[in-house]
Amino acid sequence: MSIIQRGPDEQVQVLTDEGELRPDADAPELSDERLVEMYRTMKLARHFDERAVSLQRQGRMGTYPPMSGQEGAQVASAFALAEQDWIFPSYREHAAIYTRGWSLDQTLLYWMGHEGGNSPPPDTNVFTVTVPIATQIPHATGAAWAAKLRDTSEVMLCYFGDGATSEGDFHEGLNFAGVFDVPAVFFCNNNQWAISVPRERQTAASTLAQKATAYGFDGVQVDGMDPLAVYRVTKAAIEKARDPEEGETRPTMIEAVQYRFGAHTTADDPSVYRDEDEVQRWKEKDPIPRLETYLRGEGVVDDDAVEAIEADVREEVADAIETAEGVQRPAPEELFAHVYAEMPQRLEQQLAYLQRLRDRHGDDALLES
């Protein structure tokens, strides 16, 4: 069961960059139906991402964080969860939370400014979307400790980016997890850039995974653009967290090495700080054609199956957009409604100021300004 990081440059991989099974690797035990479902979800995530960026550019949605390039890590890791397990997402895990029942239209509503878009649907076992960097890590650790104290079987899978490893919450959360040996898996989506800060400027460590050693538990680095490798590593980490063998610790930190093809958010211009040649080099590892090549080679999908999946995906995303845009936009005062349980005086003053402006100029004038 052990998945200890055995060397600073070691990276778990099942598929080659070209999508062939490595001669020294075994494919994970997944049925053909489950593999097709994984592939379809990744295709859905990519198409959704493209449409969401387009909606933002058209002024139909607010700032949006693209995930293209990271579909393999998100979908495959979420597929490794059992029904009772929980996800603690950051703000980019649109595909991961979708696998747990968080609908696409609800994700769109969140980025359109509806607080209801951040209300977890019943029985999804997904914590709220977290925009502040790394604050979900102590939450996941606390929930995992509670599960251990209650002697229940839940495992908490916590996602964060490489930039989060530079935050105090990361160190505090993982240190606590190690001390109390909690059933948690810390999943770092290392997409190489914390907005405009490259990975090499964030830490002198050879890998991010090796940081787990300081907290007394296992760390493993995996090719995050190889969905089969991600599934295998995450599945092993979850099983270990749930039922460790003698001498094992429950927590694991996974560093999924990958790349975000697009901007940090639609408010960002990555051409200012990174080279297009770098982007193209990483696109050669694109997880979607990589998995498709493997599935074709195994006789699991063919042209007809891929075309049917693409048509189905387009329809599902179009329906989600129509549903989200059919919801009435929130009133401006809702900006103040979900910050504190009891509104402090300073927010009451700001709300009163907003209302005076609306009375004087109307909502249209506020939007134009």
TORKOL-4160 file (C-alpha; in steps of 0.2 Angstrom, whole numbers, padded with zeros to 4 digits, m for minus):
369
<pt num="1" X="0000" Y="0000" Z="0000"/>
<pt num="2" X="0015" Y="0012" Z="0003"/>
<pt num="3" X="0017" Y="0026" Z="m0010"/>
<pt num="4" X="0032" Y="0034" Z="m0002"/>
<pt num="5" X="0041" Y="0047" Z="m0013"/>
<pt num="6" X="0057" Y="0037" Z="m0017"/>
<pt num="7" X="0067" Y="0051" Z="m0025"/>
<pt num="8" X="0067" Y="0069" Z="m0028"/>
<pt num="9" X="0064" Y="0067" Z="m0047"/>
<pt num="10" X="0053" Y="0051" Z="m0047"/>
<pt num="11" X="0036" Y="0053" Z="m0055"/>
<pt num="12" X="0023" Y="0040" Z="m0056"/>
<pt num="13" X="0017" Y="0037" Z="m0074"/>
<pt num="14" X="0006" Y="0024" Z="m0082"/>
<pt num="15" X="0004" Y="0031" Z="m0100"/>
<pt num="16" X="0018" Y="0038" Z="m0111"/>
<pt num="17" X="0016" Y="0055" Z="m0117"/>
<pt num="18" X="0009" Y="0047" Z="m0133"/>
<pt num="19" X="m0005" Y="0038" Z="m0124"/>
<pt num="20" X="0003" Y="0020" Z="m0124"/>
<pt num="21" X="0004" Y="0009" Z="m0109"/>
<pt num="22" X="0022" Y="0010" Z="m0102"/>
<pt num="23" X="0030" Y="m0007" Z="m0102"/>
<pt num="24" X="0034" Y="m0006" Z="m0083"/>
<pt num="25" X="0017" Y="m0001" Z="m0078"/>
<pt num="26" X="0000" Y="m0010" Z="m0076"/>
<pt num="27" X="m0017" Y="m0001" Z="m0080"/>
<pt num="28" X="m0028" Y="0002" Z="m0065"/>
<pt num="29" X="m0042" Y="m0010" Z="m0062"/>
<pt num="30" X="m0056" Y="0000" Z="m0071"/>
<pt num="31" X="m0070" Y="m0007" Z="m0081"/>
<pt num="32" X="m0072" Y="m0001" Z="m0099"/>
<pt num="33" X="m0088" Y="0008" Z="m0094"/>
<pt num="34" X="m0079" Y="0017" Z="m0081"/>
<pt num="35" X="m0065" Y="0022" Z="m0092"/>
<pt num="36" X="m0077" Y="0029" Z="m0105"/>
<pt num="37" X="m0086" Y="0038" Z="m0092"/>
<pt num="38" X="m0069" Y="0046" Z="m0086"/>
<pt num="39" X="m0065" Y="0050" Z="m0104"/>
<pt num="40" X="m0082" Y="0058" Z="m0107"/>
<pt num="41" X="m0081" Y="0068" Z="m0091"/>
<pt num="42" X="m0064" Y="0075" Z="m0097"/>
<pt num="43" X="m0071" Y="0080" Z="m0114"/>
<pt num="44" X="m0086" Y="0088" Z="m0105"/>
<pt num="45" X="m0074" Y="0098" Z="m0094"/>
<pt num="46" X="m0064" Y="0104" Z="m0109"/>
<pt num="47" X="m0079" Y="0110" Z="m0119"/>
<pt num="48" X="m0087" Y="0118" Z="m0103"/>
<pt num="49" X="m0071" Y="0127" Z="m0100"/>
<pt num="50" X="m0070" Y="0134" Z="m0118"/>
<pt num="51" X="m0088" Y="0139" Z="m0117"/>
<pt num="52" X="m0086" Y="0147" Z="m0100"/>
<pt num="53" X="m0071" Y="0158" Z="m0106"/>
<pt num="54" X="m0082" Y="0163" Z="m0121"/>
<pt num="55" X="m0096" Y="0168" Z="m0110"/>
<pt num="56" X="m0085" Y="0179" Z="m0099"/>
<pt num="57" X="m0077" Y="0187" Z="m0115"/>
<pt num="58" X="m0095" Y="0191" Z="m0121"/>
<pt num="59" X="m0099" Y="0200" Z="m0104"/>
<pt num="60" X="m0112" Y="0186" Z="m0099"/>
<pt num="61" X="m0102" Y="0180" Z="m0084"/>
<pt num="62" X="m0089" Y="0187" Z="m0072"/>
<pt num="63" X="m0071" Y="0182" Z="m0070"/>
<pt num="64" X="m0068" Y="0164" Z="m0073"/>
<pt num="65" X="m0053" Y="0152" Z="m0069"/>
<pt num="66" X="m0050" Y="0141" Z="m0084"/>
<pt num="67" X="m0045" Y="0123" Z="m0080"/>
<pt num="68" X="m0040" Y="0116" Z="m0098"/>
<pt num="69" X="m0025" Y="0105" Z="m0096"/>
<pt num="70" X="m0030" Y="0100" Z="m0078"/>
<pt num="71" X="m0045" Y="0089" Z="m0083"/>
<pt num="72" X="m0035" Y="0072" Z="m0081"/>
<pt num="73" X="m0030" Y="0076" Z="m0063"/>
<pt num="74" X="m0046" Y="0083" Z="m0058"/>
<pt num="75" X="m0057" Y="0069" Z="m0065"/>
<pt num="76" X="m0046" Y="0054" Z="m0061"/>
<pt num="77" X="m0043" Y="0059" Z="m0043"/>
<pt num="78" X="m0062" Y="0062" Z="m0040"/>
<pt num="79" X="m0066" Y="0045" Z="m0048"/>
<pt num="80" X="m0055" Y="0037" Z="m0035"/>
<pt num="81" X="m0066" Y="0042" Z="m0021"/>
<pt num="82" X="m0079" Y="0031" Z="m0012"/>
<pt num="83" X="m0097" Y="0038" Z="m0010"/>
<pt num="84" X="m0094" Y="0043" Z="0008"/>
<pt num="85" X="m0078" Y="0053" Z="0005"/>
<pt num="86" X="m0077" Y="0072" Z="0004"/>
<pt num="87" X="m0070" Y="0085" Z="m0008"/>
<pt num="88" X="m0063" Y="0101" Z="m0002"/>
<pt num="89" X="m0060" Y="0111" Z="m0018"/>
<pt num="90" X="m0051" Y="0127" Z="m0022"/>
<pt num="91" X="m0059" Y="0138" Z="m0036"/>
<pt num="92" X="m0053" Y="0128" Z="m0051"/>
<pt num="93" X="m0060" Y="0111" Z="m0048"/>
<pt num="94" X="m0075" Y="0113" Z="m0059"/>
<pt num="95" X="m0073" Y="0095" Z="m0066"/>
<pt num="96" X="m0069" Y="0087" Z="m0049"/>
<pt num="97" X="m0085" Y="0093" Z="m0041"/>
<pt num="98" X="m0095" Y="0089" Z="m0056"/>
<pt num="99" X="m0091" Y="0071" Z="m0054"/>
<pt num="100" X="m0099" Y="0072" Z="m0036"/>
<pt num="101" X="m0115" Y="0079" Z="m0042"/>
<pt num="102" X="m0112" Y="0098" Z="m0043"/>
<pt num="103" X="m0120" Y="0103" Z="m0059"/>
<pt num="104" X="m0112" Y="0114" Z="m0073"/>
<pt num="105" X="m0126" Y="0127" Z="m0072"/>
<pt num="106" X="m0123" Y="0129" Z="m0053"/>
<pt num="107" X="m0104" Y="0132" Z="m0057"/>
<pt num="108" X="m0109" Y="0145" Z="m0070"/>
<pt num="109" X="m0121" Y="0153" Z="m0057"/>
<pt num="110" X="m0106" Y="0155" Z="m0045"/>
<pt num="111" X="m0096" Y="0164" Z="m0057"/>
<pt num="112" X="m0111" Y="0175" Z="m0063"/>
<pt num="113" X="m0111" Y="0181" Z="m0045"/>
<pt num="114" X="m0125" Y="0171" Z="m0037"/>
<pt num="115" X="m0121" Y="0165" Z="m0020"/>
<pt num="116" X="m0133" Y="0151" Z="m0022"/>
<pt num="117" X="m0120" Y="0144" Z="m0034"/>
<pt num="118" X="m0109" Y="0141" Z="m0019"/>
<pt num="119" X="m0122" Y="0131" Z="m0010"/>
<pt num="120" X="m0117" Y="0113" Z="m0010"/>
<pt num="121" X="m0131" Y="0102" Z="m0017"/>
<pt num="122" X="m0137" Y="0089" Z="m0005"/>
<pt num="123" X="m0128" Y="0072" Z="m0003"/>
<pt num="124" X="m0113" Y="0078" Z="m0014"/>
<pt num="125" X="m0100" Y="0078" Z="0000"/>
<pt num="126" X="m0092" Y="0094" Z="m0007"/>
<pt num="127" X="m0086" Y="0108" Z="0003"/>
<pt num="128" X="m0090" Y="0126" Z="m0003"/>
<pt num="129" X="m0079" Y="0133" Z="m0017"/>
<pt num="130" X="m0064" Y="0142" Z="m0009"/>
<pt num="131" X="m0056" Y="0157" Z="m0018"/>
<pt num="132" X="m0044" Y="0163" Z="m0004"/>
<pt num="133" X="m0028" Y="0153" Z="m0006"/>
<pt num="134" X="m0025" Y="0138" Z="0005"/>
<pt num="135" X="m0039" Y="0141" Z="0018"/>
<pt num="136" X="m0048" Y="0125" Z="0014"/>
<pt num="137" X="m0033" Y="0115" Z="0019"/>
<pt num="138" X="m0036" Y="0117" Z="0038"/>
<pt num="139" X="m0054" Y="0114" Z="0035"/>
<pt num="140" X="m0051" Y="0098" Z="0027"/>
<pt num="141" X="m0039" Y="0093" Z="0041"/>
<pt num="142" X="m0052" Y="0097" Z="0054"/>
<pt num="143" X="m0065" Y="0087" Z="0045"/>
<pt num="144" X="m0053" Y="0072" Z="0044"/>
<pt num="145" X="m0049" Y="0073" Z="0062"/>
<pt num="146" X="m0067" Y="0074" Z="0066"/>
<pt num="147" X="m0070" Y="0058" Z="0056"/>
<pt num="148" X="m0056" Y="0049" Z="0065"/>
<pt num="149" X="m0063" Y="0054" Z="0082"/>
<pt num="150" X="m0080" Y="0048" Z="0077"/>
<pt num="151" X="m0072" Y="0032" Z="0070"/>
<pt num="152" X="m0081" Y="0034" Z="0053"/>
<pt num="153" X="m0074" Y="0029" Z="0036"/>
<pt num="154" X="m0074" Y="0046" Z="0027"/>
<pt num="155" X="m0058" Y="0052" Z="0019"/>
<pt num="156" X="m0056" Y="0070" Z="0015"/>
<pt num="157" X="m0048" Y="0074" Z="m0002"/>
<pt num="158" X="m0042" Y="0092" Z="m0002"/>
<pt num="159" X="m0037" Y="0101" Z="m0018"/>
<pt num="160" X="m0025" Y="0116" Z="m0019"/>
<pt num="161" X="m0012" Y="0124" Z="m0032"/>
<pt num="162" X="0006" Y="0125" Z="m0031"/>
<pt num="163" X="0005" Y="0143" Z="m0025"/>
<pt num="164" X="m0005" Y="0137" Z="m0009"/>
<pt num="165" X="0011" Y="0128" Z="m0003"/>
<pt num="166" X="0018" Y="0145" Z="0000"/>
<pt num="167" X="0004" Y="0150" Z="0012"/>
<pt num="168" X="0004" Y="0147" Z="0031"/>
<pt num="169" X="m0012" Y="0138" Z="0030"/>
<pt num="170" X="m0003" Y="0124" Z="0020"/>
<pt num="171" X="0010" Y="0122" Z="0033"/>
<pt num="172" X="m0002" Y="0123" Z="0048"/>
<pt num="173" X="m0015" Y="0111" Z="0040"/>
<pt num="174" X="m0002" Y="0098" Z="0035"/>
<pt num="175" X="0007" Y="0099" Z="0051"/>
<pt num="176" X="m0009" Y="0096" Z="0061"/>
<pt num="177" X="m0014" Y="0082" Z="0049"/>
<pt num="178" X="0003" Y="0073" Z="0053"/>
<pt num="179" X="0003" Y="0075" Z="0072"/>
<pt num="180" X="m0015" Y="0069" Z="0073"/>
<pt num="181" X="m0013" Y="0056" Z="0059"/>
<pt num="182" X="m0030" Y="0060" Z="0051"/>
<pt num="183" X="m0038" Y="0052" Z="0036"/>
<pt num="184" X="m0034" Y="0065" Z="0023"/>
<pt num="185" X="m0026" Y="0066" Z="0005"/>
<pt num="186" X="m0019" Y="0083" Z="0001"/>
<pt num="187" X="m0019" Y="0085" Z="m0018"/>
<pt num="188" X="m0008" Y="0098" Z="m0025"/>
<pt num="189" X="m0012" Y="0103" Z="m0043"/>
<pt num="190" X="0005" Y="0109" Z="m0048"/>
<pt num="191" X="0001" Y="0119" Z="m0064"/>
<pt num="192" X="0018" Y="0127" Z="m0064"/>
<pt num="193" X="0012" Y="0145" Z="m0061"/>
<pt num="194" X="0005" Y="0154" Z="m0046"/>
<pt num="195" X="m0003" Y="0167" Z="m0056"/>
<pt num="196" X="0013" Y="0175" Z="m0063"/>
<pt num="197" X="0026" Y="0167" Z="m0051"/>
<pt num="198" X="0034" Y="0151" Z="m0058"/>
<pt num="199" X="0036" Y="0135" Z="m0048"/>
<pt num="200" X="0055" Y="0138" Z="m0046"/>
<pt num="201" X="0052" Y="0155" Z="m0038"/>
<pt num="202" X="0041" Y="0147" Z="m0025"/>
<pt num="203" X="0052" Y="0135" Z="m0016"/>
<pt num="204" X="0070" Y="0128" Z="m0017"/>
<pt num="205" X="0063" Y="0110" Z="m0014"/>
<pt num="206" X="0066" Y="0098" Z="m0028"/>
<pt num="207" X="0048" Y="0093" Z="m0028"/>
<pt num="208" X="0033" Y="0099" Z="m0018"/>
<pt num="209" X="0028" Y="0081" Z="m0013"/>
<pt num="210" X="0044" Y="0080" Z="m0003"/>
<pt num="211" X="0037" Y="0093" Z="0009"/>
<pt num="212" X="0026" Y="0080" Z="0016"/>
<pt num="213" X="0041" Y="0072" Z="0024"/>
<pt num="214" X="0043" Y="0086" Z="0036"/>
<pt num="215" X="0026" Y="0083" Z="0043"/>
<pt num="216" X="0029" Y="0064" Z="0045"/>
<pt num="217" X="0019" Y="0056" Z="0031"/>
<pt num="218" X="0020" Y="0051" Z="0013"/>
<pt num="219" X="0022" Y="0062" Z="m0002"/>
<pt num="220" X="0021" Y="0056" Z="m0020"/>
<pt num="221" X="0024" Y="0065" Z="m0036"/>
<pt num="222" X="0013" Y="0059" Z="m0051"/>
<pt num="223" X="0011" Y="0064" Z="m0069"/>
<pt num="224" X="m0004" Y="0075" Z="m0068"/>
<pt num="225" X="m0008" Y="0074" Z="m0086"/>
<pt num="226" X="m0009" Y="0055" Z="m0085"/>
<pt num="227" X="m0026" Y="0051" Z="m0079"/>
<pt num="228" X="m0023" Y="0033" Z="m0076"/>
<pt num="229" X="m0008" Y="0037" Z="m0065"/>
<pt num="230" X="m0017" Y="0050" Z="m0056"/>
<pt num="231" X="m0031" Y="0037" Z="m0052"/>
<pt num="232" X="m0019" Y="0024" Z="m0046"/>
<pt num="233" X="m0010" Y="0035" Z="m0035"/>
<pt num="234" X="m0025" Y="0044" Z="m0027"/>
<pt num="235" X="m0034" Y="0027" Z="m0025"/>
<pt num="236" X="m0020" Y="0020" Z="m0015"/>
<pt num="237" X="m0019" Y="0036" Z="m0005"/>
<pt num="238" X="m0037" Y="0035" Z="m0001"/>
<pt num="239" X="m0037" Y="0017" Z="0004"/>
<pt num="240" X="m0022" Y="0020" Z="0015"/>
<pt num="241" X="m0030" Y="0035" Z="0024"/>
<pt num="242" X="m0046" Y="0024" Z="0027"/>
<pt num="243" X="m0037" Y="0009" Z="0033"/>
<pt num="244" X="m0018" Y="0010" Z="0035"/>
<pt num="245" X="m0008" Y="m0005" Z="0037"/>
<pt num="246" X="0004" Y="m0007" Z="0052"/>
<pt num="247" X="0017" Y="0006" Z="0052"/>
<pt num="248" X="0009" Y="0017" Z="0039"/>
<pt num="249" X="0002" Y="0035" Z="0042"/>
<pt num="250" X="m0015" Y="0040" Z="0036"/>
<pt num="251" X="m0012" Y="0056" Z="0027"/>
<pt num="252" X="m0003" Y="0058" Z="0010"/>
<pt num="253" X="0002" Y="0073" Z="m0001"/>
<pt num="254" X="0000" Y="0070" Z="m0019"/>
<pt num="255" X="0009" Y="0082" Z="m0031"/>
<pt num="256" X="0001" Y="0081" Z="m0048"/>
<pt num="257" X="0013" Y="0089" Z="m0061"/>
<pt num="258" X="0003" Y="0097" Z="m0075"/>
<pt num="259" X="0000" Y="0113" Z="m0084"/>
<pt num="260" X="m0014" Y="0126" Z="m0086"/>
<pt num="261" X="m0015" Y="0130" Z="m0104"/>
<pt num="262" X="m0025" Y="0146" Z="m0102"/>
<pt num="263" X="m0024" Y="0161" Z="m0090"/>
<pt num="264" X="m0024" Y="0160" Z="m0071"/>
<pt num="265" X="m0041" Y="0168" Z="m0073"/>
<pt num="266" X="m0050" Y="0178" Z="m0087"/>
<pt num="267" X="m0043" Y="0194" Z="m0078"/>
<pt num="268" X="m0025" Y="0188" Z="m0082"/>
<pt num="269" X="m0014" Y="0189" Z="m0097"/>
<pt num="270" X="m0002" Y="0175" Z="m0097"/>
<pt num="271" X="0008" Y="0181" Z="m0112"/>
<pt num="272" X="0016" Y="0194" Z="m0101"/>
<pt num="273" X="0025" Y="0181" Z="m0091"/>
<pt num="274" X="0027" Y="0165" Z="m0100"/>
<pt num="275" X="0033" Y="0159" Z="m0117"/>
<pt num="276" X="0021" Y="0152" Z="m0130"/>
<pt num="277" X="0034" Y="0138" Z="m0134"/>
<pt num="278" X="0032" Y="0132" Z="m0116"/>
<pt num="279" X="0013" Y="0131" Z="m0118"/>
<pt num="280" X="0015" Y="0121" Z="m0134"/>
<pt num="281" X="0028" Y="0109" Z="m0126"/>
<pt num="282" X="0015" Y="0105" Z="m0112"/>
<pt num="283" X="0001" Y="0103" Z="m0125"/>
<pt num="284" X="0010" Y="0088" Z="m0131"/>
<pt num="285" X="0005" Y="0079" Z="m0115"/>
<pt num="286" X="m0013" Y="0084" Z="m0116"/>
<pt num="287" X="m0022" Y="0072" Z="m0105"/>
<pt num="288" X="m0038" Y="0070" Z="m0116"/>
<pt num="289" X="m0030" Y="0064" Z="m0133"/>
<pt num="290" X="m0018" Y="0054" Z="m0122"/>
<pt num="291" X="m0032" Y="0044" Z="m0114"/>
<pt num="292" X="m0041" Y="0043" Z="m0130"/>
<pt num="293" X="m0026" Y="0035" Z="m0139"/>
<pt num="294" X="m0025" Y="0022" Z="m0125"/>
<pt num="295" X="m0044" Y="0018" Z="m0126"/>
<pt num="296" X="m0043" Y="0017" Z="m0145"/>
<pt num="297" X="m0029" Y="0005" Z="m0144"/>
<pt num="298" X="m0038" Y="m0006" Z="m0131"/>
<pt num="299" X="m0053" Y="m0006" Z="m0143"/>
<pt num="300" X="m0064" Y="0003" Z="m0130"/>
<pt num="301" X="m0069" Y="0018" Z="m0141"/>
<pt num="302" X="m0069" Y="0021" Z="m0160"/>
<pt num="303" X="m0074" Y="0036" Z="m0171"/>
<pt num="304" X="m0092" Y="0033" Z="m0169"/>
<pt num="305" X="m0091" Y="0032" Z="m0150"/>
<pt num="306" X="m0080" Y="0048" Z="m0149"/>
<pt num="307" X="m0092" Y="0058" Z="m0161"/>
<pt num="308" X="m0107" Y="0052" Z="m0150"/>
<pt num="309" X="m0098" Y="0058" Z="m0134"/>
<pt num="310" X="m0094" Y="0075" Z="m0142"/>
<pt num="311" X="m0112" Y="0078" Z="m0147"/>
<pt num="312" X="m0118" Y="0073" Z="m0130"/>
<pt num="313" X="m0106" Y="0084" Z="m0122"/>
<pt num="314" X="m0110" Y="0099" Z="m0133"/>
<pt num="315" X="m0129" Y="0097" Z="m0128"/>
<pt num="316" X="m0126" Y="0095" Z="m0110"/>
<pt num="317" X="m0115" Y="0111" Z="m0109"/>
<pt num="318" X="m0128" Y="0121" Z="m0120"/>
<pt num="319" X="m0142" Y="0115" Z="m0108"/>
<pt num="320" X="m0132" Y="0121" Z="m0093"/>
<pt num="321" X="m0129" Y="0138" Z="m0100"/>
<pt num="322" X="m0147" Y="0140" Z="m0105"/>
<pt num="323" X="m0152" Y="0135" Z="m0087"/>
<pt num="324" X="m0140" Y="0147" Z="m0079"/>
<pt num="325" X="m0144" Y="0162" Z="m0089"/>
<pt num="326" X="m0162" Y="0159" Z="m0086"/>
<pt num="327" X="m0160" Y="0162" Z="m0068"/>
<pt num="328" X="m0163" Y="0180" Z="m0062"/>
<pt num="329" X="m0147" Y="0190" Z="m0059"/>
<pt num="330" X="m0145" Y="0194" Z="m0040"/>
<pt num="331" X="m0149" Y="0211" Z="m0034"/>
<pt num="332" X="m0134" Y="0222" Z="m0029"/>
<pt num="333" X="m0138" Y="0222" Z="m0011"/>
<pt num="334" X="m0135" Y="0203" Z="m0011"/>
<pt num="335" X="m0116" Y="0208" Z="m0011"/>
<pt num="336" X="m0118" Y="0211" Z="0008"/>
<pt num="337" X="m0130" Y="0197" Z="0012"/>
<pt num="338" X="m0118" Y="0182" Z="0014"/>
<pt num="339" X="m0102" Y="0189" Z="0022"/>
<pt num="340" X="m0106" Y="0188" Z="0041"/>
<pt num="341" X="m0120" Y="0180" Z="0051"/>
<pt num="342" X="m0124" Y="0197" Z="0058"/>
<pt num="343" X="m0119" Y="0212" Z="0047"/>
<pt num="344" X="m0106" Y="0223" Z="0056"/>
<pt num="345" X="m0109" Y="0242" Z="0056"/>
<pt num="346" X="m0096" Y="0246" Z="0042"/>
<pt num="347" X="m0106" Y="0235" Z="0030"/>
<pt num="348" X="m0122" Y="0242" Z="0035"/>
<pt num="349" X="m0115" Y="0259" Z="0031"/>
<pt num="350" X="m0109" Y="0253" Z="0014"/>
<pt num="351" X="m0126" Y="0245" Z="0010"/>
<pt num="352" X="m0135" Y="0262" Z="0015"/>
<pt num="353" X="m0123" Y="0271" Z="0003"/>
<pt num="354" X="m0126" Y="0259" Z="m0011"/>
<pt num="355" X="m0145" Y="0261" Z="m0008"/>
<pt num="356" X="m0143" Y="0280" Z="m0009"/>
<pt num="357" X="m0134" Y="0279" Z="m0025"/>
<pt num="358" X="m0147" Y="0267" Z="m0033"/>
<pt num="359" X="m0161" Y="0279" Z="m0027"/>
<pt num="360" X="m0152" Y="0294" Z="m0035"/>
<pt num="361" X="m0145" Y="0286" Z="m0051"/>
<pt num="362" X="m0154" Y="0269" Z="m0054"/>
<pt num="363" X="m0146" Y="0252" Z="m0057"/>
<pt num="364" X="m0142" Y="0256" Z="m0075"/>
<pt num="365" X="m0131" Y="0271" Z="m0071"/>
<pt num="366" X="m0122" Y="0260" Z="m0058"/>
<pt num="367" X="m0118" Y="0247" Z="m0071"/>
<pt num="368" X="m0112" Y="0260" Z="m0083"/>
<pt num="369" X="m0100" Y="0267" Z="m0070"/>
